[in-house]
Structure formats: C-alpha cells, structure tokens
Amino acid sequence: MASSAQCRRLLERLARGPINSFQIMAELSICRPSARIRDLRAAGHEIRTHRQPAADAQGVEHQGVAHYHLQSLAPRDGEVSP
C-alpha cells in the first residue's frame, strides 16, 4: 500500500527533526501530509503540530503552515511506556 510506504518515509524523516507541509510534499513526494500525519498518530506516534509562516517552492510566503515535530514513537508490541 502506498500510504504505508509514505508513512514509513515520513516517520524516518520526522525522527531527524521538524518538517513542514511544503517540505514533506517536496522532499518526500507526499501529496497529503496531514493524512499521513493522522495515520502515524493513529498508530500511536506522538506528533505535535504548530502553525507558522513558511515559503513554498516558488518562494511565496504563506501564513499558518503546519510544522510537525515527533515527540515520541509508539511503543512496540510488548513494550511498556514509562
């Protein structure tokens, strides 16, 4: 399934640091970043969102662009969270 591959790529990228919607679309070829973030959250990963200005690929500044931060990974089966 394409969405599972996208989720995997996005989670790997989030583990390296924050990323915004425009970067997700450009760097990871994910057309619907918010849908993949929702999938990752449903899988138990804690991802924070805040909105701030950001420029798109053409350099146009946009207000309220979602910036995502991975707070913690979902516990694996059999693991207990502290």
C-alpha positions in Angstrom: 0.0 0.0 0.0 1.4 3.4 -1.0 0.3 5.1 2.2 2.3 2.7 4.4 5.4 3.4 2.4 4.7 7.1 2.7 4.2 6.8 6.5 7.5 4.9 6.8 9.3 7.7 4.9 7.7 10.4 6.9 8.4 8.8 10.2 12.0 8.3 9.3 12.2 12.0 8.3 10.4 13.2 11.5 13.0 11.2 13.5 15.7 13.5 12.1 13.8 16.7 13.1 10.9 19.0 12.5 9.4 19.4 9.0 6.7 21.5 7.5 3.9 20.5 5.0 5.7 22.1 2.0 8.9 20.2 2.8 7.0 16.9 3.1 5.5 17.4 -0.3 8.7 18.4 -1.9 11.2 16.1 -0.2 9.1 13.0 0.3 6.6 13.2 -2.6 3.7 13.0 -0.2 0.7 14.9 -1.6 -1.5 14.8 1.6 0.9 15.3 4.5 -1.9 15.8 7.0 -3.4 12.4 6.1 -0.1 10.6 6.7 0.4 12.5 10.0 -3.1 11.3 11.0 -2.1 7.7 10.1 1.0 8.0 12.2 -0.9 9.4 15.2 -3.5 6.6 14.9 -0.5 4.1 15.0 0.4 5.7 18.4 3.2 8.1 17.5 3.1 11.4 19.3 3.4 14.2 16.8 2.9 17.9 17.7 1.8 20.5 15.2 2.2 24.2 15.3 1.4 26.7 12.6 3.8 29.4 11.4 4.7 31.2 8.2 6.7 29.3 5.6 7.7 29.8 2.0 6.6 27.4 -0.7 8.8 26.0 -3.5 8.3 29.2 -5.5 9.4 31.4 -2.6 5.8 32.7 -1.8 5.3 33.2 1.9 2.2 31.5 3.4 0.7 32.0 6.9 -0.3 29.2 9.1 1.7 26.4 7.5 1.7 23.2 9.6 5.1 22.3 11.1 5.3 18.8 12.6 7.5 17.6 15.5 7.9 14.0 16.5 7.6 13.9 20.3 7.8 10.1 20.8 7.5 6.9 18.9 4.7 4.5 19.5 5.7 1.7 21.9 6.4 -1.6 20.1 4.2 -4.6 20.9 5.1 -6.0 24.3 6.9 -2.8 25.4 5.6 -0.8 28.3 5.9 3.0 28.2 7.4 4.6 31.3 
